[in-house]
């Protein structure tokens, strides 16, 4: 009995892969791929977990992609990728298709897992040692949650009680909408186990032993250690505020860590560092806006907490922005194509899978409240993209150093902010033309109190 499946290989006709050295490492060109129709008789070769193949009793010949798969690979700004139909495949073919769909298999990002691309990060390690790792703060000088909240050991019983009472009184003045945003931000920060696992999926930079001494591994662990304080301090503040149902909040955290997060091209360091650079700037904006609102409402403790977190996120953003900037310097074609890939699929917020066990659209409701409260908005998303385009010099990329796909990617990315702006303007026009009926959603985090989530 024979089974047949599609397997992706670097195209033999395109070998050897071409590369040229420069003073800081490798300048990488694109790698061509083709698909092979592989047939195996019973007892023959098998596909390994990493999608490599044992060729015993296996014949391979070039194969045309099915129409649905071809359309998926050709998806772009005007033709987004389509999911292939799993129902059309059975047995091992279905398992392979499921693995492909789960990883988002298409040449646009799988090419970044080839040695020519990954060697870039080996050559960049000394640079990362000098330019990325120093952005971490040692535990001896970094702020800790106890520095920002009442400490019984240092204040004594009476002082501790008075300080806690002050936090509770000031927190009472926060509007429900801002409290919901604060809880959502805290839940997001508390899912740190998921976030540490993300860079440890990036090929060539992950911490292979758990205590590796490479610059990349030390950055991942140090970054995680600094991020760990964010969820801790916000959790303690909300506990002391007396305004939230902590059990429902804790269930939401539990569910989010268990559900994981959505991220495209999750094994590619090119795409991954672009994602984190974008996300760190987004969290800095969100916490910074929360700090300003807290100060306006007289909650100085919360303003101080969120300000400290925002400053951390800004420093982390600088690290990831530097890394991607170096990729644009070494491999402009690969970097801009990775950026376009991520933006076509949008940067999905890390807490998009959150649920409290009651509201099936919890994240959508939370995001709508954040938009309305001005904590994190569609305009912020656009402004982040505009900032990164400028930071990485995307508009200035010379056509001569880009492939045809690279030039199309550059043009797409540079035109995207204006497209988003036009969509914003149309949305405001529609909201101004007719009054939208007010809608609200109850949040279990604040004892099922309803919060308005309608613009207009």
N, C-alpha and C positions, 0 to 999 in steps of 0.2 A: 504494500500500500504506500502510495507517495503523497506527500503533502507539499504545498507550494506557498511561498510567501514573498513579499517584497523586502529587500534589504538594501540599505543605503551604504555605498562605498565611495571613497575618493575615486574619481574617474581615472583609470590607468592612462588614458590618452592625454590627460592633463599633467601627468607627472613628468619630470620632477617638479615639486612645488618651488617656485622661485622666491628667493629672499635676498635682500642686500643688507649688509651690516652698516651701522653708523656708529657715532661715538658713544652712544648710550645703550646699544643693544641691537635689536632686529627691527628692520622696516619690513613689514609683512604685506605680501600681495594676496589677492583672493585665491581660493582653492576651488577648483571645479569638482562637481559631483555628478554621479549618475546613479540610477537605481537598477538593481539586478533582480531578476526573477530566480529565486533559489528553489531547487527541488530536492527533497530528501526522501529516500526510501526508508522503511521502518528499520531501526537499528543503526541508522546512519548518524550524520553529524547533528549537533544541537546548537541552539542559540543560547549564549551565555547571558547572565544577568545584565552585563553591560552592553548588550547588543552586538558583541563580537561573535564570530562564527567558527566552529570547528569544521573544517572542510572535508572531513572524512566522508566518503560516499555522497558528496554534495556536488552538484553541477550548477554552474551559474552562467547566465547569459543576459545581455542587456534586455530590459523590459520597459515598455511604455507604462507610465503611471496611469491608473484608472482616472477617468475624467474628474471625479470628485476630489481625488488627491491632487491632481494637477491644478484644479481651481484653488485648492487650499494653499498650495505653494505659491501661486501667482497673486494671492490676495494683497491688496495695497490700500491706499487711502480711500479710493472710490470703490474698491472691491474687497471688503474685509474677509479674512479667512473663514472658510466654511468648515464645519465639522463633518468628517466623513461618516458614513453610516456603518456603525459597528454591526448592525443586524445582517449586513451583507457578508460578514466573515464569520467563520466558525472555527472551533478548535484552537490550535496554536496560532493560526493567522489572526484570530480575534484577540488573543493575548498580546501579540505583537502590535496589532493596531491600537489596542488599549494603551499599551506602553507609549506608543508614538503620540497618540492624542494627549495623553497625560503630560508628556514633556513638551508638547507643542512642536512636533518634529517638522521642520522645514529647513531648507538649506540656509535661510537667512540667519539662523543662530547656531545650527549644529556645526557649521564650518569653524566656529570660534572654539570648538573643543579639539581641534587638530593641533599637533605639536608645534607647527609654525606660529600659531597664535599664542599658545600657552607659554612658549619659551620667552615671550616678551616679559612675563612676570618674574621669571628667574633672573633675567638681566636687570629688572627694575628693583630687585630687593635691596641692593645698597642704597639706591635713591630713596626707597621707602624708609629705610633705617634713618636716613638723614632728614627727611622731609615730612614723614607721616607719624612715626612713633613718637617724636618729641612733642606732638600735640596732646598727648595723654598727660594727665596730672597724677602724680604719686598719691597714694592714699593718705600720706602724712599731711599733704597740703590741700587736698580736695575737700569741699564741703561735705558734710554728712547730715542725714535727716535730723539727728539730734541737735545740730547747730541751728536749725530753723523752727523747731517745735519745743514745747515745754519739756524739761527733763527733771523728773522727780528727784534724782540723786543730787543734782546741783541746786535746785530751788527749794527743796524741803517740802513738806506736805502742804503747808499753807500757801507758799508761793506757787507750787504746782497747781493747786486747786484754783487760785486766782487767775493764773495764766490760761488754764483750760476754759474757765468761765468766760474770759475775754474772747477767746477764739469762737466759742459757741455764740456769743452775743453778736460779734461782727459777722459771722457766717449767716446769721438770720436775715441780714440785709441783702443778701445775694438773690437776684431774681431766679425763679425756677429754671428758666432757659439757660442761664449761665451755669447753674448747678449741674444740669444735665450735660452740658459741654465738658465741665470739669470731670464728671464721672466717666464720660466717654474717653477723655484723654487719659485718665488714670487706668482704666481698663486696658487701653491700648498699650500703655507703658508696662503694665503688669504681665503682658504676654511675652516677656523677654526670652524665656526658653526657646520659643519659636524663632525669635529674631537672631539669637546667637547661632541657631542651626542653619540659618540662611547663608551667611558667608562661608560657613564650613561645608557648603555644597559647591562653592565656586572652585572649579578645577584650578590647580597650580598655586592657590593661595591658602587653601584650607589648612586647618590645624590637624595634621595626620595622626598625632599621638595623644592629643589632649594637653600636652605640655611642651610642644615644639618650641625651639628657640628662634625660629625664623622671624623676620620682621613682620611678615604678614600675620602669622599666628599670634604673635605677641600683641599686635594691634587689635585683632579680633577679641582676644580675652580682655585686654585693657578697656576697649570700647564697651564691652558687655558689662564690665565691673562698674564703669561710670554710669551707664544706663540703668543699672540695677537700683541706684539710689532714687531714681525718678518715681517709679511706682511705689517704692517704700514710703517716701515722704508724702505723696499725695494720698495714699491709702490711710496713713495715720491722721492726716489733716481731716479727711472726710469722716473718719471714725470719731474724732473729737468734735466735729461740727454738730453732730446730733441730728442732721437733716436728711440722712439717706438711710435706706434699708440695706445695711451692710451684707445681710445674708444674700439678698438678690444680686448685689454687686459682686459678691464673691462667687456666686453661681455663674455669673456672666464671664468672669475671668477664667473660671474652670472650663467652661464650654469653649471659650475662645482658644485657649491653649490646646485643648483637645481637638478642635476643628482645624487648627493650623492657619495658613494664610495663602492667598493667591498671588503668584508671581510668575511672570512670563520668563522663559529662557533661564530657569533657576540655576543651572549649572555653569552658565557662562560668566566669567568675571567681568567681561566688557559690559554686558547688559546688567549684571548685578550691581556693579559699582555705580552705574547710571541711575538705577532705581534708588539706591540708598542715598546718593547725593541729592536727588529730588526729594526723597522722603524726609531727610534730616532738615532740609530748609522748610518743608511744610510743617513739621512739628515745632520748629523754632518760631515760625509765624503764629501758629495756634497757641502755644504757651505764652508768647509775648503779648498777643491780644488778650488772653485771659488775665495776665498780670495787669494790663492797663485797665481792664474793666473792674477788676477787684479793687484797684486803688481808687477808682471813681466811686465805688460803693463803700469805701472806708475800711476794707479788709486788708490791712497792711501786711499781716502775716501771710495771707495767700498771695498777695502781690509779690512779696519777697521770694516765696517758694517758686512760683511760676517764672519769675525773672531769673532765678538761678538755673532752673531747668532750661529755659530758652537760651541762656548763655552757653550751657553745655552743648545743646543741639547745634548752635552756631559754630562752635569749635569743631564738632564732628562733621558738620557740613563742609567746613574748610578742608578737612582731610580727604573726604571722598571727592570733592570738587578738584582738588589737586591731582588725585589719582587719575580721574577721567581726563583732566587737562593734559596729563603726560601721555595718555593714550592717543589723544588728538595730535600730539606732537610727533609721536613715533609712527602711528598707524592711522592717519586721518581718514582714510577710506573706511577702514573697519570700524572706527569709532563713530563716524557720522551715520553709517548704516545701522549700527546697534542702537543709536539714539532714535533714529526714525522708526525702527522696529518697535521700540518700547512706547513711543508716543502714538503710533497707530493703534496700539492696543490699550492705551491709556495707562497711567500709573495708578494702579488700584491701591487704595489705602490698606494698611496691614490689618486693620480690625474689621474688614468688610464681612467676615464670617461670624461676627459676634451675635450671640443670642442669649436672652435671659431665660429661655424655656417657655416663654409666654408669647412674646411678640416676634412673629416670623419675619418682620421687616424692621427689626430694631435698628440696624445700621442705617438704613435709608431714613428712618425717622430722626435718628441722632444727627445725621448729616444735614438734614433739612433744618433742624433747629440751629445747628452751627452756622449755616448759611444766613439764616434770618438774624441771628444774634451778632453776626459779623466776626465770629471767632475763626472760621476758615471757610472761604467762599470760592466760587468759580473764578472770580477775579484774581484771587491769590494763586490758584492753579496756573492761570495764564502768566501772571507776573513772575512766577518761579521759572517757567519755561523761557520767558524773555531774558531773565537774569542769566540762566545757564547758557543760552545761545550766545550772549555777549561774553560771558566768562570764558567759554571754550573757543571763541572766535569762529563760530560756525559760518557766519556770513562771509568771513574773509578767506575761507578755504579756497584755494586755487583749483580751477577746473583741471589743470594738468596733473595734479596729484590725486585725482579721484577717478574711479571707474565710472562707467555710465550709470550704474546703480548708485554709486556714491554721489554723483551730481544730482540725481533724482531725489535721493535721500536728503541732501543738503537743502534743495529747493523746497521740499515738502516741509521740513522742520522749520525753515525760516518763514514760510507762509502761514504756519499753523497759528501763531498768536493772533494774527489779524482775523483769521477765521473764527477763533474762539471769541474775540471781541465782538464780531458781527452777531454771533449767536447770543451773546449777552445783551446787546442792544435790542435785538428782536424780542428777547424775553421781557425786557423792561417795557418795550412798546406794547406788547400784548397785555402785560399786567396793568398798564396805564389806560388801555382802551376799555376794559371792562373789569369790574370789581370781582375778584375771585371770592367765592364763599369761604369763610374762615373754617379751617379744619384744625384739629388738634389730635394728639396721640397721647395716651396715658403711658407713663414710664414707671415700671416697677421699682426702679432705683430710688424714686422719691415717693414711694408709697402709692403708686398708681395715680398720681396727680396728672391731669392733662396739661400738655404744653403746646401752644400754637406753633404750627410748622408751615404756614401758608404765607407766601409773599403777596403784597398788594394791600 
